Amino acid sequence: MAESTTAFTVDPARLGGVTEQPLFQAAGRVAERMGVRAFAIGGYVRDLLLARPCKDIDIVCEGDGIAYAEAVAKELGAGHVHVFKNFGTAMFTLRQAQDPGEVQVEFVGARKESYQRNSRKPEVVPGTLRDDQERRDFTINALAISLNAEDRGQLIDPFNGVQDLERGVIRTPLDADITFSDDPLRMMRAIRFATQLGYLIEAPTFEAIRRNAERLDIISAERIHTELNKIIAAPVPSTGFKLLLNSGLLVRFFPEMVDLLGAEEKFGIGHKDNFYHTIQVLDNVAERSEDLWLRWAAVLHDIAKPRTKRFEPGRGWTFHGHEDKGARMVPGIFRRMKLPLDEKMRYVQNLVALHLRPIALTKEEVTDSAVRRLLFDAGDDIDGLMILCKADITSKNEAKKKRYLANYEVVLQKLKEVEEKDRVRNFQPPITGQDIMAAFNIPPCKAIGDIKTVIKDAILDGRIHNDRAAAWPLMVEEGKKLGLKVVPGMEKSEA
């Protein structure tokens, strides 16, 4: 279970004016004409009571949800209605005067659900509001507000969801074992809500998650990573990782993370627990950035430590090369979890590969050459890298931590100075391959790459300026060393 909870103040008076909004007025009129009962339900009602923003509104009716949605859209002049017949739902977007931006309104007919053991796709039959509330995952998501004239604005709360909001508790409306076995994704959702809201998971509900953890295996990787990303994006994501670990869910889909757990000792020499270090780094990054992929880099920055751990007499525990091995592990983890295999993955991979470089600079004299090479290798990722590296300073030795943080600020200042002077970030060589071929009248060959490397290293080492005039003589000199003859008249650059 979570270690602490911060319950929000629930104010039922907030419901007073919500049904006067044009959407709910129209929904009420249509319900009366069609002779059906209709209700706002679920997350929208929860967030309304908690004064949290919500751009998704769910409306349930005791009847044909699709026909009802189309009639409400016509009443509002809302335009196109997206119908999902297989799920019995319909949706349209709406711009409300009192709420900037669009909201998404989804409609469904009230229903009962039953599940097969090996699927989270239910068999559905029409039902009542009570049936629909019983199928909801948690009591705080089973709240409904009537939209009909006779009791418009009345809160319907059969499972004491308001009380759970006030207490800061996550629990299921019905038997938790059945709820989680029917749809195992609800276990991930329980931990996600606990993490986002700072709530406790009720003890019997949490024990049911433990008992049913293996049921998560029937859930697709896409569904799991969607919930995991929301946990990582929460204000204090370590809360979610502790719950995932202690519930037995984390090992089902992220065994590499579980492998970080534990601190081994030999001859009285131990190393830190890399699981708890990692989630501390993640929290530190979360304090400074909302970038999901920077947070993923925090999650994975030490992921290869268990595979590189060695005890060396006289040196203690080492993790040589864990940054390189970790970077090589990133694509496999992303592929298995069905995370994007694009520039987002490459960003995470680059930060994992480079995360020791700025830390190393804090331990020694910071040279312009080392800073240029860091800027060259990191490119536009340098800002995220520096946030990650500062977050990675978690030593319990306060004097050591203070020294590293002070040196970190020196590195930051040096990065700024060198970038302004030498323009190394996203380095573009002042001499191109075409320049070299023209200068020596040669076709594409290995010598071109060799000359470009010499020029790049000379710039990064500070031996020449990052401009064409300084690089051209070096190109001519290196070409002559390789036995190339410069074209007459091209000994000097025109630029």
ROZATI-915439 format. One record per residue (C-alpha): x, y, z. Coordinates in steps of 0.05 Angstrom, whole numbers, padded with zeros to 5 digits, always signed. Example, Ala and Ser with C-alpha at 12.3 -4.5 7.8 and 13.67 -1.06 7.14 Angstrom:
<rs>
+00246-00090+00156+00273-00021+00143
</rs>
This chain:
<rs>
+00000+00000+00000+00020+00073-00008+00057+00103+00050+00016+00166+00056-00047+00199+00030-00070+00269+00015-00145+00270+00007-00178+00328-00029-00234+00368+00002-00299+00345-00029-00352+00398-00039-00419+00369-00061-00444+00440-00070-00402+00442-00133-00456+00399-00165-00508+00454-00158-00496+00491-00223-00465+00438-00267-00531+00413-00294-00547+00484-00317-00493+00479-00370-00520+00476-00442-00495+00405-00453-00532+00377-00392-00594+00420-00405-00598+00391-00476-00584+00321-00450-00640+00328-00400-00690+00354-00452-00674+00297-00500-00679+00246-00444-00749+00271-00427-00771+00268-00500-00743+00198-00509-00771+00173-00442-00703+00150-00415-00663+00163-00352-00595+00196-00364-00536+00211-00319-00467+00242-00320-00422+00189-00291-00352+00167-00274-00288+00207-00277-00322+00272-00296-00364+00271-00232-00303+00250-00190-00261+00307-00218-00318+00356-00211-00322+00340-00136-00246+00346-00130-00243+00411-00169-00196+00378-00219-00199+00396-00294-00231+00343-00338-00240+00345-00414-00278+00278-00419-00351+00273-00400-00386+00206-00397-00462+00203-00401-00500+00138-00390-00574+00127-00405-00621+00071-00388-00635+00056-00461-00603+00060-00530-00539+00100-00517-00523+00111-00591-00592+00136-00610-00591+00181-00548-00522+00209-00567-00545+00225-00638-00607+00261-00612-00566+00302-00561-00516+00321-00615-00573+00344-00661-00603+00385-00604-00536+00420-00593-00517+00426-00666-00453+00389-00646-00437+00361-00714-00409+00292-00729-00422+00235-00680-00371+00178-00679-00408+00113-00669-00374+00049-00643-00427-00004-00653-00384-00061-00627-00379-00026-00560-00449+00006-00560-00419+00075-00551-00420+00141-00588-00378+00204-00580-00375+00276-00604-00333+00337-00586-00362+00401-00561-00337+00471-00547-00368+00501-00484-00371+00575-00471-00353+00568-00397-00295+00521-00412-00240+00540-00462-00221+00485-00510-00261+00425-00532-00289+00371-00488-00302+00300-00511-00371+00273-00493-00382+00198-00495-00449+00163-00489-00466+00091-00472-00528+00052-00453-00529+00026-00381-00507-00046-00382-00489-00109-00344-00424-00144-00360-00398-00215-00353-00328-00239-00369-00293-00302-00395-00231-00325-00357-00181-00312-00414-00208-00245-00439-00220-00176-00412-00274-00165-00466-00341-00172-00431-00407-00200-00455-00455-00142-00449-00531-00139-00438-00574-00077-00426-00582-00058-00352-00600-00004-00303-00559+00052-00274-00545+00009-00213-00519-00047-00259-00474+00003-00294-00447+00030-00228-00432-00040-00203-00389-00054-00265-00345+00007-00251-00274-00004-00227-00274+00037-00163-00324+00071-00118-00297+00140-00134-00311+00126-00208-00382+00100-00196-00412+00168-00179-00470+00194-00222-00510+00258-00228-00582+00255-00253-00598+00297-00315-00674+00286-00314-00721+00342-00294-00751+00306-00234-00685+00301-00197-00635+00340-00238-00569+00350-00202-00580+00294-00152-00517+00255-00135-00526+00179-00138-00473+00146-00096-00491+00074-00078-00421+00053-00056-00401+00113-00013-00354+00140-00066-00357+00211-00037-00335+00184+00031-00277+00149-00004-00258+00214-00038-00257+00249+00029-00217+00193+00062-00169+00186+00003-00183+00113-00009-00184+00069-00072-00230+00008-00067-00275-00031-00113-00352-00027-00111-00360-00103-00109-00315-00162-00092-00244-00141-00111-00223-00211-00133-00279-00213-00183-00267-00141-00205-00193-00153-00219-00201-00223-00248-00254-00198-00296-00211-00141-00321-00139-00145-00296-00122-00076-00324-00162-00049-00265-00103-00068-00221-00058-00021-00260-00112+00032-00257-00117+00025-00181-00043+00040-00174-00047+00096-00225-00104+00131-00188-00069+00122-00121-00006+00153-00151-00041+00211-00186-00086+00229-00128-00040+00211-00070-00092+00162-00044-00086+00096-00006-00109+00031-00036-00154-00002+00015-00119-00063+00047-00168-00117+00022-00167-00086-00048-00090-00086-00048-00088-00158-00024-00135-00176-00082-00085-00144-00130-00030-00188-00102-00073-00250-00109-00091-00234-00180-00025-00205-00205-00013-00262-00255-00079-00245-00289-00043-00183-00317-00011-00230-00367-00074-00229-00411-00070-00153-00419-00037-00124-00481+00029-00087-00475-00004-00025-00504-00056-00023-00448-00003-00034-00395+00044+00020-00420-00013+00070-00425-00025+00063-00350+00050+00060-00335+00061+00125-00372+00008+00158-00330+00042+00133-00267+00109+00159-00292+00076+00226-00309+00047+00234-00238+00074+00286-00189+00109+00233-00146+00118+00172-00192+00159+00132-00141+00093+00119-00104+00068+00080-00163+00132+00040-00172+00132+00019-00099+00060-00004-00106+00075-00040-00171+00133-00075-00138+00098-00094-00074+00035-00118-00110+00074-00166-00155+00051-00130-00218+00118-00099-00238+00153-00165-00248+00098-00187-00296+00117-00134-00348+00182-00100-00327+00228-00153-00296+00291-00111-00312+00265-00059-00262+00254-00111-00208+00325-00137-00220+00351-00070-00193+00323-00087-00124+00369-00104-00067+00437-00085-00039+00491-00138-00035+00549-00138+00013+00618-00171+00012+00673-00163+00064+00633-00108+00096+00628-00069+00031+00559-00057+00003+00527-00019-00054+00463+00022-00055+00396-00009-00074+00390+00011-00146+00315+00004-00149+00303+00055-00095+00359+00099-00123+00325+00097-00191+00257+00118-00166+00289+00174-00125+00323+00199-00188+00255+00194-00223+00222+00237-00169+00279+00287-00174+00269+00293-00249+00194+00299-00238+00206+00360-00194+00241+00395-00252+00207+00370-00315+00140+00342-00340+00174+00312-00402+00151+00239-00403+00212+00215-00442+00261+00250-00397+00227+00213-00340+00234+00148-00378+00309+00162-00383+00310+00167-00307+00274+00100-00302+00325+00067-00348+00390+00104-00333+00417+00048-00289+00377-00010-00318+00440-00049-00337+00473-00046-00268+00451-00117-00248+00483-00144-00312+00548-00106-00302+00556-00114-00227+00624-00140-00204+00662-00142-00138+00735-00125-00148+00782-00135-00089+00811-00069-00068+00759-00030-00108+00693-00056-00083+00630-00059-00126+00635-00035-00198+00585-00028-00255+00633-00015-00312+00599+00000-00378+00529-00001-00350+00513+00063-00388+00531+00032-00456+00497-00035-00441+00437+00002-00414+00432+00043-00479+00433-00022-00518+00377-00050-00475+00330+00009-00487+00304-00012-00557+00288-00082-00532+00249-00056-00472+00212-00005-00515+00196-00059-00567+00169-00108-00515+00126-00054-00482+00101-00028-00549+00130+00041-00534+00148+00085-00594+00210+00063-00632+00224+00133-00660+00260+00196-00638+00229+00189-00568+00264+00122-00559+00328+00149-00588+00325+00208-00540+00319+00161-00480+00375+00117-00508+00421+00176-00517+00410+00201-00446+00422+00132-00417+00487+00127-00457+00512+00196-00436+00486+00201-00364+00555+00190-00332+00591+00242-00374+00570+00306-00337+00578+00271-00270+00649+00253-00289+00662+00326-00305+00642+00346-00234+00698+00303-00206+00755+00336-00243+00777+00402-00273+00726+00421-00327+00764+00432-00392+00735+00466-00454+00753+00405-00495+00712+00358-00451+00654+00406-00452+00657+00412-00528+00655+00337-00536+00596+00331-00489+00559+00384-00528+00576+00350-00594+00552+00282-00570+00489+00307-00535+00466+00359-00586+00396+00384-00570+00390+00331-00515+00439+00368-00471+00386+00405-00430+00349+00341-00412+00415+00306-00399+00436+00359-00349+00369+00354-00312+00378+00278-00308+00449+00284-00283+00432+00333-00228+00374+00287-00208+00424+00229-00205+00462+00261-00147+00428+00225-00089+00486+00211-00043+00469+00206+00031+00537+00237+00046+00516+00310+00049+00586+00338+00041+00597+00296-00021+00529+00314-00048+00541+00388-00036+00608+00384-00072+00578+00349-00132+00521+00399-00137+00570+00457-00133+00613+00427-00188+00550+00413-00229+00536+00488-00230+00607+00500-00255+00595+00450-00311+00529+00485-00329+00564+00552-00333+00620+00523-00374+00570+00491-00423+00538+00559-00433+00604+00594-00444+00631+00542-00493+00566+00539-00532+00564+00614-00541+00636+00616-00563+00643+00553-00606+00573+00534-00629+00585+00460-00620+00514+00438-00605+00487+00403-00668+00556+00409-00697+00559+00417-00772+00630+00410-00801+00655+00474-00836+00686+00429-00889+00640+00381-00926+00655+00317-00964+00640+00354-01028+00692+00407-01009+00745+00353-00999+00729+00318-01065+00733+00384-01103+00797+00406-01068+00834+00342-01085+00795+00321-01147+00779+00252-01118+00717+00207-01118+00682+00185-01054+00732+00145-01012+00755+00130-00941+00804+00189-00942+00745+00237-00940+00719+00209-00875+00789+00209-00845+00800+00282-00862+00732+00302-00834+00748+00265-00769+00814+00302-00761+00779+00368-00771+00723+00351-00722+00773+00329-00668+00814+00392-00678+00753+00435-00668+00729+00396-00607+00799+00397-00577+00802+00473-00587+00862+00471-00634+00824+00509-00688+00761+00551-00689+00696+00522-00714+00697+00559-00781+00716+00546-00854+00776+00593-00855+00810+00555-00798+00791+00486-00822+00813+00493-00895+00889+00494-00883+00882+00433-00838+00844+00397-00893+00900+00412-00943+00953+00390-00894+00918+00324-00878+00905+00310-00952+00979+00317-00967+00995+00268-00911+00950+00218-00945+00986+00229-01012+00932+00272-01043+00948+00331-01088+00908+00395-01080+00878+00425-01143+00917+00487-01164+00884+00550-01138+00848+00513-01082+00903+00516-01029+00862+00569-00993+00787+00573-00980+00748+00626-01017+00704+00636-00955
</rs>
